[in-house]
Amino acid sequence: MNMRSIGFPRFHLGLGFGRIWLQRLLPAMILTSAYATPDRIVKIEEKLLGSNEDSYIVLRTESDNLGSYYSGRTKQYLDEYSKKVEDKYFDSAIGKLVGSTLLLDVSTSVDPDAVTLEERTPKSQVHSKDSSLTLAELLLKFSTFSSKWGDESFNRLTLHQKAGIHCGIASVIDGNIMTQEVFGNRYPEQDWVLDEVTQDMNCIFLKVAKRTPDEINETRIVCIPPRRSQKVLSHLSIAPFYLLAGPSYASLEEARKQAQLLKKKVSEANGYFQPEIWSLIDGTLNQVYVIADQNTKEHIKGGSFERLQNMLGVSITPRDSNDFIERFAVE
């Protein structure tokens, strides 16, 4: 075998040293020869660059090894997504891709017969480069940077490959959507993991990945649209139990109207009542709405439970929040 063909420098070797050197080198030479053509792998990495009220942008880098140890090609895209989804699909929808720009397409190669340091320096070829977008324009349009969740919030989430990610009973994303839509059915046998969660003014972003120690490395950014994000965030701060004012209501509008009347009544009596509305499924399997007191703990600790009930003019009952589904503001 020609030493030059595998990129090793040519030295004048003494007999003893040369024998030892060859004994150590031959297994590596055989291994290199056996794996002369690696599998073609395209690695994908996404990074969230910025967002605004309605949309966000992601830098997507695709690295293709071209089935070679000596060459590769990298493409970088700027992808724009919309946060707006049809309300009826809010329980399953994720951010929607609305535009993509190829920013840079570059291939690199190394001469397999290289000997000198200069010859081993990778050579690059630019196939395309987009100059239509400027950093200043992007920063103006997508000026918000998301903040990372701390361990306390992150650890409240549960993960299952089929059921997806949940916060309590609130679904963050379904496992099938993760496999089919987020990863496009790539590497279906490989489990996905959740690396981190960030949030901006109205949405949660998931950084998820599929990876193995050797070949697979794919990282994706998933946006959970505003309404479902707020649902998840409400379950992060949900109290274990609440004082409920009055009965349940068949519609959100009816519950809001009654909550506003009760809040006004307590305010006129110089009391304090901060209601919020939660949906839940009642014993007849219908969705209903209840008026819950945000300050339940204070009213119980302060011994003002009975006073509050007298001011409201309706019965107050304690109830755990295990089956609370979604929180709504009164106003």
BELMOCOR-V972350 format. One record per helix or strand of 2 or more residues. SS is the DSSP state (alpha for helix, beta for strand). FROM is the first residue (numbers start at 1). TO is the last residue. If there is no record, write none. Layout:
# BELMOCOR-V972350
ss={SS SS}
from={FROM FROM}
to={TO TO}
This chain:
# BELMOCOR-V972350
ss={alpha alpha beta beta beta alpha beta alpha beta alpha beta alpha beta beta beta alpha beta beta beta alpha beta alpha beta beta alpha alpha beta beta}
from={3 15 42 55 71 87 96 117 123 135 147 151 157 164 170 175 193 204 217 226 241 252 275 287 296 305 316 327}
to={6 34 51 64 82 89 109 120 129 141 148 154 160 167 173 182 199 211 224 236 245 268 281 293 301 312 320 328}
